[in-house]
């Protein structure tokens, strides 16, 4: 059951009043009072932990404050910071459940920026082709408030503004950027507080398709079967998908992987049992939101809006615009293509599994005993399903045919059948009969009977994106998006290393170390089969050489080791 799903939104009652010094000093702050006024960087999409607005002062110059009655905590009076206005509590839960499907990583950044309004600034987002993403979002709101139009600034921000040069130019650019690195590009102005469960499932689209799970069914499994109250019991079709159980085509990593994020409250991971009802943790989390809410929705404004000096405000605006341009990564206007293949769908996924190109070579036979007098007039018949081939006849007891037959794309479930015959005037005699299951790679084999022996070989090359003996496994995708991300991240960090020192250099070292180790590990475990092996070898060598160039950028190996 979905808990609290049907609860109606209840408009809060205005319940704030002025209080005297004694009342204000004895009253606690409203929960989440310090979640506005913090710096925010729209490049990294992270809160900076540095405050531009004073959120601790609650007394006005005349010794009064604003006290609000909190219906979620027994209508106790709680104080607001001077910088906060329009505080409201929601006396009943308002649940919002959103579910959406995306095929590009671009939506991840777009979602995080959904409530951000940036005037006269353009952000160019990094775009990479990704797996199918299924986004499940559940929110609860308990209160909301905003920063006043002219809030008191924090003491540290006032000091930093005083040290900032009056004009922004090439000579003072570093000092303006240092302020941006400390406080970000924007500040959080308006918030809705409460709790949020966000679950993002990266489903392997191709693998799901080959196992008979349509995009709609995969979406339903995430949205309906695993909701905020756990699994809907009895829906075994959902259970199969959620437990990563493929029906026909397998993959070492399963059908999907998911990431769950819970903000607000305490003591809940956001995970649900597939076998029993376990909503107690969810209920406890709901109760904890009253005391420990988190930011669920927010609106931000550029930090230059808070700068009192007109010249410094103009300079700060220009510095932010330059910072965004320097760190933007332009998106490609065209989507990558996978080329033409009869077994590839529009989304570059294989239409069917167990397919490969089969080449058979009928090599020779020896010790044939076709006729009691004279030599054998030998030839070979071959079948693969409905495909039939026959060699020419050779008069000898040890014929060499070396007949090569390219059978094209075939279903790998079938058997390869051979028969060796002796051609006669009245009727031909079958001397040897055998069959074999085909498997990926090149294989030589023999079969024998009392009337002779026979040798053949075959090569099965799996269709694109397929692997395994019968070409019934989906091949691990090369991590191009990781490679592109690593290059972009290295470029960004290198720019910072040029401008600062110490911590940034250490960060650059760590990023390259982790990135290189991950790629090396992927390179080692990747199957070395067919053309995919050669492709992976090239990618692995490229990554290794690229990493070596980073190592050589240090003055010596010793300095690299000392730093890392």
C-alpha positions, -999 to +999 in steps of 0.1 A: +000+000+000+012+035-007+013+053+027-002+088+029-007+088-009-043+100-007-038+127+019-049+160+007-029+192+007-039+215+035-032+252+033-012+264+063-026+290+087-007+322+092+005+319+128+036+341+133+037+370+157+063+394+172+080+385+205+100+404+231+136+398+240+129+373+268+105+352+246+129+353+217+159+342+237+141+313+253+124+300+221+142+275+198+148+281+161+123+266+136+136+233+122+158+240+091+162+277+099+198+277+085+190+260+051+188+293+032+215+319+024+241+292+015+263+295-015+256+273-045+278+265-076+258+258-107+288+243-125+293+216-099+257+216-088+269+216-052+262+236-021+294+253-009+289+253+029+297+290+030+269+314+040+264+348+023+233+356+044+233+359+082+210+331+094+219+332+131+208+367+142+172+367+153+168+399+173+160+432+155+176+464+165+146+472+188+150+438+206+121+419+191+119+389+168+094+369+148+079+339+167+059+312+148+036+285+161+047+251+147+016+228+145+040+198+137+055+202+172+025+209+195+021+245+184+052+255+203+065+290+195+098+290+175+119+319+164+130+329+129+162+345+118+159+382+109+168+373+073+139+348+070+103+357+060+071+339+050+077+308+071+048+283+069+042+248+082+021+222+065-002+206+090-009+176+067+014+158+044+015+166+008+029+137-012+041+141-048+051+110-067+068+115-101+080+089-125+097+094-158+118+077-184+149+091-201+174+078-226+201+103-222+223+114-193+214+150-201+183+147-180+203+142-148+217+177-150+184+191-163+165+177-133+189+192-108+185+226-125+147+223-126+141+251-101+171+273-110+165+306-128+196+322-142+192+356-158+214+365-188+235+334-183+237+303-205+249+270-192+262+245-217+257+210-204+278+179-209+259+153-229+267+116-232+248+086-245+237+065-215+216+035-206+179+038-202+172+057-169+139+053-149+134+081-125+112+076-094+106+106-071+086+109-039+084+141-019+069+152+014+068+189+024+066+201+060+075+238+058+087+266+035+102+301+038+125+325+019+152+350+024+140+386+026+147+410-003+174+429+015+188+404+041+216+410+065+249+395+052+271+372+071+301+387+088+326+366+067+309+376+034+311+412+044+348+409+051+355+391+018+336+418-001+356+445+016+388+429+004+375+425-032+390+450-057+366+476-068+369+468-106+370+435-124+397+431-150+425+407-160+446+419-131+418+413-105+402+382-121+419+358-097+405+375-067+370+375-080+373+338-089+386+331-054+353+345-041+334+323-065+353+292-054+344+300-018+307+310-021+297+297-055+278+315-083+244+317-066+228+315-031+198+296-020+169+321-016+137+301-012+132+265+001+106+239+007+117+216+035+107+181+042+119+147+029+126+131-004+131+096-018+147+095-052+154+062-069+171+062-103+173+028-120+197+023-149+181-005-169+201-023-196+178-015-224+192-041-249+193-069-223+157-061-212+145-062-248+161-095-255+145-110-224+111-099-235+108-068-212+094-039-231+103-003-221+068+000-207+071-031-186+105-021-172+090+013-163+060-004-146+083-027-126+100+003-111+070+025-106+042+001-096+059-029-081+084-010-059+066+020-045+070+039-013+055+009+007+075-018-009+067-046-033+031-053-044+029-089-034+016-114-060+031-096-089+057-123-098+065-107-132+077-076-113+097-098-089+116-114-117+128-081-131+136-065-097+157-096-088+177-092-120+164-125-134+167-127-171+145-152-189+166-160-219+197-137-224+220-132-194+245-106-183+270-107-155+257-075-140+220-083-142+191-065-159+195-032-139+213-013-113+197+014-091+207+043-069+185+053-040+188+087-023+170+097+009+172+132+023+157+145+055+149+126+087+171+097+100+175+060+100+161+050+066+180+038+036+150+040+012+153+002+004+124-022+006+121-059+011+109-080-019+097-108+005+079-091+034+062-059+046+087-036+062+071-001+063+081+006+099+113+023+089+094+045+064+069+056+091+097+064+115+114+085+087+081+104+082+080+113+119+117+124+120+110+149+092+093+172+117+125+178+135+151+172+108+138+184+075+160+188+045+158+209+013+134+193-011+129+222-035+148+254-037+152+286-058+186+304-062+197+338-072+231+351-084+254+362-056+260+395-073+225+405-063+238+407-027+268+430-034+260+465-022+286+484-043+275+490-079+310+486-094+317+454-075+283+441-084+290+447-121+324+430-117+309+400-099+283+395-126+310+396-153+332+372-133+303+347-129+296+348-166+332+342-174+334+313-149+304+296-165+319+300-200+353+286-189+337+255-174+310+248-199+311+217-221+293+221-254+269+194-264+271+177-298+241+186-320+239+152-335+233+118-318+259+091-324+248+063-349+255+026-347+258+020-384+236-004-404+230-040-394+200-062-400+199-073-364+202-038-348+171-019-339+168+019-340+183+022-305+214+001-315+201-029-295+202-064-310+167-074-322+174-111-314+201-131-296+218-163-305+229-150-339+263-152-355+281-156-388+290-192-395+318-203-419+323-241-424+353-258-440+351-294-450+387-304-448+393-341-457+385-377-451+408-407-448+407-445-446+374-446-465+361-480-474+335-472-500+340-501-525+354-535-520+373-532-553+389-499-564+389-465-546+361-445-530+343-419-550+338-397-520+318-365-514+303-348-484+268-335-476+263-308-450+231-293-434+226-265-410+189-262-405+175-256-440+209-247-454+224-275-476+258-278-492+276-306-511+312-309-521+325-322-554+334-359-557+371-370-554+382-405-564+405-416-535+403-432-501+419-401-485+403-371-503+412-335-495+383-311-503+392-279-483+358-267-493+349-234-475+312-224-471+301-190-457+266-197-444+260-161-433+240-151-402+225-182-386+206-192-355+231-207-331+206-231-315+208-255-345+232-284-352+257-288-379+252-322-397+277-340-419+275-371-441+303-387-461+291-406-491+305-430-517+291-423-552+280-455-571+262-462-604+230-477-588+228-460-554+252-441-533+264-454-499+266-434-467+299-441-450+301-416-421+274-395-402+280-370-374+267-337-360+280-310-337+267-279-318+284-247-331+301-224-306+318-191-308+354-191-322+373-213-346+372-250-339+386-281-356+369-315-351+368-350-364+343-379-365+348-415-374+330-447-382+340-482-392+341-471-428+364-441-424+373-409-407+364-373-414+378-338-405+361-304-406+364-270-390+340-241-384+342-205-373+313-188-355+315-150-351+288-135-329+267-107-342+275-072-329+269-067-291+265-105-285+290-129-269+291-163-252+295-198-267+261-196-284+261-158-288+233-156-262+250-131-238+249-094-242+284-080-245+297-055-219+296-021-234+329-002-236+327+027-211+329+055-236+309+078-213+335+071-185+363+079-209+347+112-221+339+121-185+374+115-174+389+137-201+364+165-194+370+162-156+407+162-161+405+194-182+385+211-156+407+201-127+439+210-146+425+245-152+420+248-114+455+235-107+469+263-129+451+289-109+455+275-074+478+250-056+479+224-029+444+209-025+436+212-062+467+193-072+460+167-047+424+164-061+437+161-096+460+133-086+433+114-068+409+118-097+434+105-122+444+077-099+408+065-094+399+069-131+430+050-143+425+021-118+388+017-128+397+016-165+425-009-159+403-031-139+376-030-166+403-038-192+415-068-174+382-085-167+367-078-202+364-110-222+390-114-250+367-128-277+366-122-314+367-086-327+355-073-294+388-084-278+408-064-304+386-034-299+390-035-261+428-039-264+430-007-284+408+011-259+429-002-229+462+007-245+449+042-253+438+047-216+471+034-203+491+057-226+469+086-218+475+080-181+512+078-185+512+113-201+497+125-168+524+108-148+551+124-169+536+158-163+551+157-128+587+167-124+596+131-113+581+098-104+591+105-068+571+137-067+541+119-081+544+092-054+549+118-026+518+137-038+495+106-041 
